[in-house]
């Protein structure tokens, strides 16, 4: 999926470069946020030549792109009055992205929470969405727990990392690196201990063999 997304991103970066005006750029952004195989948008969002939209009536399309990079369906609906109206493919995409956001924050997602966040009215509709629109495309893996009325997350594709969360992500990676280094030290010590035990066993075996040979030699002399 990552390789495919990279190819799609390159395609849309190229389309933004050759777009001749703000209206053309806005059309490219609608196409990008509708694409079935694209789920990260920050690389497009921060393209320098896209910033020209800020000074035009099409600046709302740049705002719209921000929601696809970092926002959720409820974020969009709360600000819909200031944003372009989404087409069905965009609505589907933003709801898929919403599931990814929720899956990144908790391993157990109650059905009630999911239905509220992606605006579906019943459990059957929710389960269909999770299976057909999220699990089949490989966006998430998990288990539909009918008894507990929740979705248990086993894997979820990563979304764009917001600048505000960059510091915490760096800290998380630093902590992971520190734990890995400590584990490596413990493994190295265990390897040394195992090698020492192996050498002791070799010496013990050699001693037993020498004693056995000495006994055999003594028996030969006696006979």
NUZADO-685392 format. One record per residue: residue number from 1; x, y, z of N, C-alpha, C in turn. Coordinates in Angstrom, 1 decimal. Layout:
REM residues N
VOKOL  num     n_u     n_v     n_w    ca_u    ca_v    ca_w     c_u     c_v     c_w
VOKOL  NUM       X       Y       Z       X       Y       Z       X       Y       Z
...
This chain:
REM residues 223
VOKOL  num     n_u     n_v     n_w    ca_u    ca_v    ca_w     c_u     c_v     c_w
VOKOL    1     0.8    -1.2     0.0     0.0     0.0     0.0     0.9     1.3     0.0
VOKOL    2     2.0     1.2     0.7     2.8     2.4     0.8     3.4     2.8    -0.5
VOKOL    3     3.8     1.8    -1.3     4.4     2.0    -2.6     3.3     2.6    -3.5
VOKOL    4     2.1     2.1    -3.5     1.0     2.6    -4.3     0.7     4.0    -3.9
VOKOL    5     0.6     4.3    -2.6     0.4     5.7    -2.2     1.4     6.7    -2.7
VOKOL    6     2.7     6.2    -2.6     3.8     7.1    -3.1     3.6     7.4    -4.6
VOKOL    7     3.2     6.4    -5.4     3.0     6.7    -6.8     1.8     7.6    -7.0
VOKOL    8     0.7     7.5    -6.2    -0.4     8.3    -6.4    -0.1     9.8    -6.0
VOKOL    9     0.7     9.9    -4.9     1.1    11.2    -4.4     2.0    11.9    -5.5
VOKOL   10     2.9    11.2    -6.1     3.7    11.8    -7.2     2.9    12.2    -8.3
VOKOL   11     1.8    11.4    -8.6     0.9    11.8    -9.7     0.2    13.1    -9.4
VOKOL   12    -0.3    13.3    -8.2    -1.0    14.5    -7.9     0.0    15.7    -7.7
VOKOL   13     1.2    15.5    -7.2     2.1    16.6    -7.1     2.4    17.1    -8.5
VOKOL   14     2.6    16.2    -9.5     2.8    16.6   -10.9     1.6    17.3   -11.4
VOKOL   15     0.4    16.9   -11.1    -0.8    17.6   -11.6    -0.9    19.0   -11.0
VOKOL   16    -0.5    19.2    -9.8    -0.5    20.5    -9.2     0.5    21.4    -9.9
VOKOL   17     1.6    20.9   -10.2     2.7    21.7   -10.9     2.3    22.2   -12.2
VOKOL   18     1.6    21.3   -13.0     1.2    21.8   -14.3    -0.2    22.5   -14.4
VOKOL   19    -0.8    22.6   -13.2    -2.1    23.4   -13.2    -1.8    24.8   -13.4
VOKOL   20    -2.6    25.4   -14.3    -2.3    26.8   -14.8    -2.9    27.9   -14.0
VOKOL   21    -3.9    27.6   -13.1    -4.5    28.6   -12.3    -5.1    28.0   -11.1
VOKOL   22    -5.7    28.9   -10.2    -6.3    28.5    -9.0    -7.4    27.6    -9.1
VOKOL   23    -8.3    27.8   -10.1    -9.4    26.9   -10.4    -8.9    25.5   -10.7
VOKOL   24    -7.9    25.4   -11.5    -7.3    24.1   -11.9    -6.7    23.4   -10.6
VOKOL   25    -6.1    24.1    -9.8    -5.5    23.6    -8.6    -6.6    23.0    -7.7
VOKOL   26    -7.7    23.8    -7.6    -8.8    23.4    -6.7    -9.4    22.0    -7.2
VOKOL   27    -9.5    21.9    -8.6   -10.0    20.7    -9.2    -9.1    19.5    -8.9
VOKOL   28    -7.8    19.7    -8.9    -6.8    18.7    -8.6    -7.0    18.2    -7.1
VOKOL   29    -7.2    19.2    -6.2    -7.4    18.8    -4.8    -8.7    18.0    -4.6
VOKOL   30    -9.7    18.3    -5.3   -10.9    17.5    -5.2   -10.7    16.1    -5.7
VOKOL   31   -10.0    16.0    -6.8    -9.6    14.7    -7.4    -8.8    13.9    -6.4
VOKOL   32    -7.8    14.5    -5.8    -6.9    13.8    -4.9    -7.6    13.3    -3.7
VOKOL   33    -8.5    14.1    -3.1    -9.2    13.7    -1.9   -10.3    12.8    -2.2
VOKOL   34   -10.6    12.5    -3.5   -11.5    11.5    -3.9   -10.9    10.2    -4.3
VOKOL   35    -9.6    10.2    -4.4    -8.9     9.0    -5.0    -9.0     7.8    -4.0
VOKOL   36    -9.3     6.7    -4.5    -9.6     5.5    -3.6    -8.3     5.0    -3.0
VOKOL   37    -7.1     5.2    -3.5    -5.9     4.7    -3.0    -5.0     5.7    -2.2
VOKOL   38    -5.6     6.9    -2.0    -4.7     7.9    -1.3    -5.3     8.2     0.1
VOKOL   39    -4.5     8.1     1.1    -4.9     8.3     2.5    -4.0     9.2     3.3
VOKOL   40    -2.9     9.7     2.6    -2.1    10.7     3.3    -2.0    11.9     2.4
VOKOL   41    -2.0    13.1     3.0    -2.2    14.3     2.2    -1.2    15.4     2.5
VOKOL   42    -0.4    15.3     3.6     0.4    16.4     4.0     1.5    16.7     3.0
VOKOL   43     2.0    15.8     2.2     3.0    16.1     1.2     2.4    17.0     0.2
VOKOL   44     1.1    16.9    -0.1     0.5    17.7    -1.1     0.1    19.1    -0.4
VOKOL   45    -0.4    19.0     0.8    -0.8    20.2     1.5     0.2    21.3     1.6
VOKOL   46     1.5    20.8     1.8     2.6    21.8     2.0     3.4    22.1     0.8
VOKOL   47     2.9    21.7    -0.4     3.6    22.1    -1.6     3.6    23.6    -1.7
VOKOL   48     4.8    24.2    -2.0     4.9    25.7    -2.0     4.0    26.4    -3.0
VOKOL   49     3.8    25.8    -4.2     3.0    26.5    -5.2     1.5    26.4    -4.9
VOKOL   50     1.1    25.5    -3.9    -0.3    25.5    -3.5    -0.7    26.6    -2.7
VOKOL   51     0.3    27.3    -2.1     0.0    28.4    -1.1    -0.6    29.6    -1.9
VOKOL   52    -0.5    29.6    -3.2    -1.1    30.7    -4.0    -2.6    30.7    -3.8
VOKOL   53    -3.2    29.6    -3.4    -4.6    29.5    -3.2    -5.1    30.4    -2.1
VOKOL   54    -4.2    30.7    -1.1    -4.6    31.4     0.1    -5.1    32.8    -0.3
VOKOL   55    -4.7    33.3    -1.4    -5.1    34.7    -1.7    -6.2    34.7    -2.7
VOKOL   56    -6.9    33.6    -2.9    -8.0    33.5    -3.9    -9.3    33.0    -3.2
VOKOL   57   -10.4    33.1    -4.0   -11.6    32.5    -3.4   -11.6    31.0    -3.3
VOKOL   58   -10.6    30.4    -3.9   -10.4    28.9    -3.8    -9.6    28.5    -2.5
VOKOL   59    -9.3    29.5    -1.6    -8.5    29.1    -0.4    -9.3    28.1     0.4
VOKOL   60   -10.6    28.0     0.2   -11.4    27.0     1.0   -11.0    25.6     0.6
VOKOL   61   -10.4    25.4    -0.6   -10.0    24.0    -1.0    -8.7    23.6    -0.3
VOKOL   62    -7.9    24.6     0.0    -6.7    24.3     0.8    -7.1    24.0     2.3
VOKOL   63    -8.1    24.7     2.8    -8.6    24.4     4.1    -9.2    23.0     4.1
VOKOL   64   -10.0    22.6     3.0   -10.5    21.3     2.9    -9.5    20.2     2.9
VOKOL   65    -8.4    20.5     2.2    -7.3    19.5     2.2    -6.7    19.3     3.6
VOKOL   66    -6.7    20.3     4.4    -6.2    20.2     5.8    -7.0    19.1     6.5
VOKOL   67    -8.3    19.2     6.4    -9.2    18.2     7.1    -8.9    16.8     6.6
VOKOL   68    -8.6    16.6     5.3    -8.2    15.3     4.8    -6.9    14.8     5.4
VOKOL   69    -6.0    15.7     5.6    -4.7    15.4     6.2    -4.8    15.0     7.7
VOKOL   70    -5.6    15.8     8.4    -5.5    15.7     9.9    -6.9    15.6    10.6
VOKOL   71    -8.0    15.9     9.9    -9.2    16.0    10.5   -10.1    14.7    10.4
VOKOL   72   -11.3    14.8    10.9   -12.3    13.7    10.9   -13.6    14.2    10.3
VOKOL   73   -14.5    13.3    10.1   -15.8    13.6     9.6   -16.5    14.6    10.5
VOKOL   74   -16.5    14.4    11.8   -17.1    15.4    12.7   -16.5    16.8    12.6
VOKOL   75   -15.1    16.8    12.5   -14.5    18.1    12.3   -15.0    18.8    11.1
VOKOL   76   -15.1    18.1    10.0   -15.6    18.7     8.8   -17.0    19.2     8.9
VOKOL   77   -17.9    18.4     9.5   -19.3    18.8     9.6   -19.5    20.0    10.5
VOKOL   78   -18.6    20.1    11.5   -18.6    21.3    12.4   -18.2    22.6    11.7
VOKOL   79   -17.5    22.4    10.6   -17.0    23.6     9.9   -17.5    23.6     8.4
VOKOL   80   -18.5    22.8     8.1   -19.0    22.7     6.7   -19.4    24.0     6.1
VOKOL   81   -19.9    24.9     6.9   -20.3    26.2     6.4   -19.2    27.0     5.8
VOKOL   82   -18.0    26.7     6.1   -16.9    27.5     5.6   -16.0    26.7     4.6
VOKOL   83   -16.5    25.5     4.2   -15.8    24.6     3.4   -16.6    24.2     2.1
VOKOL   84   -15.9    23.7     1.1   -16.6    23.2    -0.1   -17.5    22.0     0.3
VOKOL   85   -18.6    21.9    -0.4   -19.4    20.7    -0.2   -18.7    19.5    -0.8
VOKOL   86   -18.7    18.4     0.0   -18.0    17.2    -0.5   -18.9    16.4    -1.4
VOKOL   87   -18.2    15.7    -2.4   -18.9    14.8    -3.2   -18.9    13.4    -2.5
VOKOL   88   -19.7    12.4    -2.9   -19.8    11.1    -2.2   -18.4    10.4    -2.0
VOKOL   89   -17.6    10.5    -3.0   -16.3     9.8    -2.8   -15.4    10.5    -1.7
VOKOL   90   -15.5    11.8    -1.6   -14.8    12.5    -0.6   -15.4    12.2     0.8
VOKOL   91   -16.7    12.1     0.9   -17.4    11.8     2.1   -16.9    10.4     2.6
VOKOL   92   -16.9     9.4     1.7   -16.4     8.1     2.0   -15.0     8.1     2.5
VOKOL   93   -14.2     8.9     1.8   -12.7     8.9     2.2   -12.6     9.5     3.6
VOKOL   94   -13.3    10.6     3.9   -13.1    11.2     5.2   -13.6    10.4     6.3
VOKOL   95   -14.7     9.6     6.0   -15.1     8.6     7.0   -14.1     7.5     7.3
VOKOL   96   -13.5     7.0     6.2   -12.5     6.0     6.3   -11.3     6.6     7.2
VOKOL   97   -10.9     7.8     6.9    -9.8     8.5     7.6   -10.2     8.6     9.1
VOKOL   98   -11.5     8.9     9.4   -12.0     9.0    10.7   -11.8     7.7    11.5
VOKOL   99   -12.1     6.6    10.8   -11.9     5.3    11.5   -10.4     5.1    11.8
VOKOL  100    -9.5     5.5    10.9    -8.1     5.3    11.1    -7.6     6.2    12.3
VOKOL  101    -8.2     7.4    12.4    -7.9     8.2    13.6    -8.3     7.5    14.9
VOKOL  102    -9.5     7.0    14.9   -10.0     6.4    16.1    -9.2     5.1    16.4
VOKOL  103    -8.8     4.4    15.4    -8.1     3.1    15.6    -6.7     3.4    16.1
VOKOL  104    -6.1     4.6    15.8    -4.8     4.9    16.3    -4.8     5.4    17.8
VOKOL  105    -6.0     5.6    18.3    -6.1     6.1    19.7    -6.5     5.0    20.7
VOKOL  106    -7.1     4.0    20.2    -7.7     2.9    21.1    -7.7     1.6    20.3
VOKOL  107    -7.5     0.5    21.0    -7.6    -0.8    20.4    -9.0    -1.4    20.5
VOKOL  108    -9.9    -0.8    21.3   -11.3    -1.2    21.4   -12.1     0.0    21.1
VOKOL  109   -12.9    -0.1    20.0   -13.8     1.0    19.6   -15.2     0.6    19.7
VOKOL  110   -16.0     1.2    20.7   -17.4     0.9    20.8   -18.2     1.2    19.6
VOKOL  111   -19.1     0.4    19.3   -20.0     0.7    18.1   -20.7     2.0    18.2
VOKOL  112   -21.1     2.4    19.4   -21.8     3.7    19.6   -20.9     4.8    19.2
VOKOL  113   -19.7     4.8    19.6   -18.7     5.8    19.3   -18.5     5.9    17.8
VOKOL  114   -18.3     4.7    17.2   -18.1     4.7    15.7   -19.3     5.2    14.9
VOKOL  115   -20.5     4.8    15.3   -21.7     5.3    14.6   -21.8     6.8    14.7
VOKOL  116   -21.5     7.4    15.9   -21.6     8.8    16.0   -20.5     9.5    15.2
VOKOL  117   -19.3     9.0    15.2   -18.2     9.7    14.5   -18.3     9.6    13.0
VOKOL  118   -18.8     8.5    12.5   -18.9     8.5    11.0   -20.4     8.6    10.5
VOKOL  119   -21.3     9.0    11.5   -22.7     9.3    11.1   -23.4     8.2    10.4
VOKOL  120   -23.5     7.0    11.0   -24.3     6.0    10.5   -25.4     5.7    11.6
VOKOL  121   -26.5     5.1    11.2   -27.7     5.1    12.1   -27.9     3.7    12.8
VOKOL  122   -27.2     2.7    12.3   -27.5     1.4    12.9   -26.2     0.5    12.8
VOKOL  123   -26.2    -0.6    13.6   -25.1    -1.5    13.7   -24.8    -2.2    12.4
VOKOL  124   -25.8    -2.6    11.7   -25.7    -3.3    10.4   -24.9    -2.4     9.4
VOKOL  125   -25.3    -1.2     9.4   -24.7    -0.2     8.4   -23.2     0.0     8.8
VOKOL  126   -23.0     0.1    10.1   -21.6     0.3    10.6   -20.8    -0.9    10.3
VOKOL  127   -21.3    -2.1    10.5   -20.5    -3.3    10.3   -20.2    -3.5     8.8
VOKOL  128   -21.1    -3.1     7.9   -20.9    -3.2     6.5   -19.8    -2.2     6.1
VOKOL  129   -19.8    -1.0     6.7   -18.8     0.0     6.4   -17.4    -0.5     6.8
VOKOL  130   -17.4    -1.0     8.0   -16.1    -1.5     8.5   -15.5    -2.6     7.7
VOKOL  131   -16.4    -3.6     7.3   -15.9    -4.7     6.5   -15.6    -4.3     5.1
VOKOL  132   -16.5    -3.7     4.4   -16.3    -3.4     3.0   -15.4    -2.2     2.7
VOKOL  133   -15.5    -1.2     3.5   -14.8     0.1     3.2   -13.5     0.2     4.0
VOKOL  134   -13.3    -0.6     5.0   -12.1    -0.4     5.8   -11.2    -1.7     5.9
VOKOL  135   -11.9    -2.8     6.1   -11.1    -4.1     6.2   -10.7    -4.6     4.8
VOKOL  136   -11.6    -4.7     3.9   -11.3    -5.2     2.6   -10.2    -4.5     1.9
VOKOL  137   -10.2    -3.1     1.9    -9.1    -2.4     1.3    -7.8    -2.4     2.1
VOKOL  138    -7.8    -3.1     3.3    -6.5    -3.2     4.0    -6.2    -2.0     4.9
VOKOL  139    -7.2    -1.1     5.1    -6.9     0.0     6.0    -6.8    -0.4     7.5
VOKOL  140    -7.6    -1.3     7.9    -7.6    -1.8     9.2    -7.8    -3.3     9.2
VOKOL  141    -7.3    -4.0    10.3    -7.6    -5.4    10.6    -8.1    -5.4    12.0
VOKOL  142    -9.0    -6.3    12.2    -9.6    -6.4    13.6   -10.7    -7.4    13.6
VOKOL  143   -11.4    -7.4    14.7   -12.5    -8.3    15.0   -13.8    -7.5    15.4
VOKOL  144   -14.8    -7.9    14.7   -16.1    -7.4    15.1   -16.7    -8.2    16.3
VOKOL  145   -16.7    -7.6    17.4   -17.2    -8.3    18.6   -18.7    -8.0    18.8
VOKOL  146   -19.5    -8.9    18.4   -20.9    -8.7    18.5   -21.4    -8.7    19.9
VOKOL  147   -20.8    -9.5    20.8   -21.2    -9.6    22.1   -21.0    -8.3    22.9
VOKOL  148   -19.8    -7.8    22.7   -19.4    -6.5    23.4   -19.8    -5.3    22.6
VOKOL  149   -20.3    -5.5    21.4   -20.7    -4.3    20.6   -19.5    -3.4    20.4
VOKOL  150   -18.4    -3.9    19.9   -17.3    -3.1    19.6   -16.4    -3.7    18.5
VOKOL  151   -15.5    -2.9    18.0   -14.5    -3.3    17.0   -13.2    -3.3    17.7
VOKOL  152   -12.5    -4.5    17.7   -11.2    -4.7    18.3   -10.1    -4.5    17.3
VOKOL  153    -9.3    -3.5    17.4    -8.3    -3.2    16.4    -7.1    -4.0    16.5
VOKOL  154    -6.6    -4.6    15.4    -5.4    -5.3    15.4    -4.3    -4.6    14.6
VOKOL  155    -4.7    -3.8    13.7    -3.8    -3.1    12.8    -4.6    -1.9    12.1
VOKOL  156    -3.9    -0.8    11.9    -4.5     0.3    11.2    -3.4     1.1    10.5
VOKOL  157    -3.7     1.4     9.2    -2.8     2.3     8.5    -2.6     3.6     9.1
VOKOL  158    -1.4     4.1     9.1    -1.1     5.4     9.7    -1.6     6.6     8.9
VOKOL  159    -2.1     7.6     9.6    -2.5     8.9     8.9    -1.3     9.8     9.0
VOKOL  160    -1.5    11.0     8.4    -0.5    12.1     8.5    -0.3    12.5     9.9
VOKOL  161     1.0    12.7    10.3     1.3    13.2    11.6     1.2    14.7    11.7
VOKOL  162     0.4    15.2    12.6     0.2    16.6    12.7     1.5    17.3    13.3
VOKOL  163     1.8    18.5    12.9     3.0    19.2    13.5     2.9    19.2    15.0
VOKOL  164     1.7    19.4    15.6     1.6    19.4    17.0     2.0    18.1    17.7
VOKOL  165     1.8    17.0    17.0     2.1    15.7    17.5     3.5    15.2    17.2
VOKOL  166     4.3    16.0    16.5     5.6    15.6    16.1     6.5    15.4    17.3
VOKOL  167     6.4    16.3    18.3     7.3    16.2    19.5     7.0    14.9    20.2
VOKOL  168     5.7    14.6    20.4     5.4    13.4    21.2     5.8    12.2    20.4
VOKOL  169     5.7    12.2    19.1     6.2    11.0    18.3     7.7    10.9    18.4
VOKOL  170     8.4    12.0    18.4     9.9    11.9    18.6    10.2    11.3    20.0
VOKOL  171     9.5    11.8    21.0     9.7    11.2    22.3     9.4     9.8    22.4
VOKOL  172     8.3     9.3    21.8     7.9     7.9    21.8     9.0     7.1    21.1
VOKOL  173     9.5     7.6    20.0    10.6     6.9    19.3    11.9     6.8    20.1
VOKOL  174    12.2     7.9    20.8    13.4     8.0    21.6    13.2     7.0    22.8
VOKOL  175    12.1     6.9    23.4    11.8     5.9    24.4    12.0     4.5    23.9
VOKOL  176    11.5     4.3    22.7    11.6     2.9    22.1    13.0     2.6    21.9
VOKOL  177    13.8     3.6    21.4    15.2     3.4    21.1    16.0     3.0    22.4
VOKOL  178    15.6     3.8    23.4    16.3     3.5    24.7    16.0     2.1    25.2
VOKOL  179    14.7     1.7    25.1    14.4     0.4    25.6    15.1    -0.7    24.7
VOKOL  180    15.2    -0.4    23.4    15.8    -1.4    22.5    17.3    -1.5    22.9
VOKOL  181    17.9    -0.4    23.2    19.4    -0.4    23.6    19.6    -1.2    24.9
VOKOL  182    18.7    -1.0    25.8    18.8    -1.7    27.1    18.6    -3.2    26.9
VOKOL  183    17.6    -3.6    26.0    17.4    -5.0    25.7    18.6    -5.6    25.0
VOKOL  184    19.2    -4.8    24.1    20.4    -5.3    23.4    21.5    -5.6    24.4
VOKOL  185    21.7    -4.7    25.4    22.7    -5.0    26.4    22.4    -6.3    27.2
VOKOL  186    21.1    -6.5    27.6    20.8    -7.7    28.3    21.0    -8.9    27.4
VOKOL  187    20.7    -8.8    26.1    20.9   -10.0    25.2    22.4   -10.3    25.1
VOKOL  188    23.2    -9.2    25.0    24.6    -9.4    24.9    25.2   -10.1    26.2
VOKOL  189    24.7    -9.7    27.3    25.1   -10.3    28.6    24.6   -11.8    28.7
VOKOL  190    23.4   -12.0    28.2    22.9   -13.4    28.1    23.7   -14.3    27.2
VOKOL  191    24.2   -13.7    26.1    25.0   -14.5    25.1    26.3   -14.8    25.8
VOKOL  192    26.9   -13.8    26.5    28.2   -14.1    27.2    28.0   -15.2    28.2
VOKOL  193    26.9   -15.1    29.0    26.7   -16.1    30.0    26.5   -17.5    29.4
VOKOL  194    25.8   -17.5    28.3    25.5   -18.8    27.6    26.9   -19.4    27.1
VOKOL  195    27.7   -18.5    26.5    29.0   -18.9    26.0    29.9   -19.5    27.2
VOKOL  196    29.8   -18.8    28.3    30.5   -19.3    29.5    30.1   -20.6    30.0
VOKOL  197    28.7   -20.8    30.0    28.2   -22.1    30.4    28.6   -23.2    29.4
VOKOL  198    28.7   -22.8    28.1    29.1   -23.8    27.1    30.5   -24.2    27.3
VOKOL  199    31.4   -23.3    27.7    32.8   -23.6    27.9    32.9   -24.4    29.2
VOKOL  200    32.1   -24.1    30.2    32.2   -25.0    31.4    31.8   -26.4    31.1
VOKOL  201    30.7   -26.5    30.3    30.2   -27.9    29.9    31.3   -28.6    29.1
VOKOL  202    32.0   -27.9    28.2    33.1   -28.5    27.5    34.2   -29.0    28.4
VOKOL  203    34.5   -28.2    29.4    35.6   -28.6    30.3    35.1   -29.8    31.2
VOKOL  204    33.8   -29.8    31.6    33.3   -30.9    32.4    33.4   -32.2    31.6
VOKOL  205    32.9   -32.1    30.3    32.9   -33.3    29.5    34.3   -33.8    29.2
VOKOL  206    35.3   -32.9    29.0    36.7   -33.3    28.8    37.2   -34.0    30.1
VOKOL  207    36.8   -33.4    31.3    37.3   -34.0    32.5    36.8   -35.4    32.7
VOKOL  208    35.5   -35.6    32.4    34.8   -36.9    32.5    35.5   -37.9    31.6
VOKOL  209    35.8   -37.5    30.3    36.4   -38.4    29.4    37.8   -38.7    29.8
VOKOL  210    38.6   -37.8    30.4    39.9   -38.1    30.8    39.9   -39.0    32.0
VOKOL  211    38.9   -38.8    32.9    38.8   -39.7    34.1    38.5   -41.1    33.6
VOKOL  212    37.6   -41.2    32.6    37.1   -42.5    32.1    38.3   -43.2    31.4
VOKOL  213    39.1   -42.4    30.7    40.3   -43.0    30.0    41.3   -43.5    31.0
VOKOL  214    41.4   -42.8    32.1    42.4   -43.2    33.2    41.9   -44.5    33.8
VOKOL  215    40.6   -44.6    34.0    40.1   -45.8    34.6    40.3   -47.0    33.7
VOKOL  216    40.1   -46.8    32.4    40.4   -47.9    31.4    41.8   -48.3    31.4
VOKOL  217    42.7   -47.3    31.5    44.1   -47.6    31.5    44.5   -48.4    32.7
VOKOL  218    44.0   -48.0    33.9    44.3   -48.8    35.1    43.8   -50.2    35.0
VOKOL  219    42.6   -50.4    34.4    42.1   -51.7    34.3    42.9   -52.6    33.4
VOKOL  220    43.5   -52.0    32.4    44.4   -52.7    31.5    45.6   -53.1    32.2
VOKOL  221    46.2   -52.2    33.0    47.4   -52.6    33.8    47.1   -53.7    34.8
VOKOL  222    46.0   -53.7    35.4    45.7   -54.7    36.4    45.5   -56.1    35.7
VOKOL  223    44.9   -56.1    34.6    44.7   -57.4    33.9    46.0   -57.9    33.3
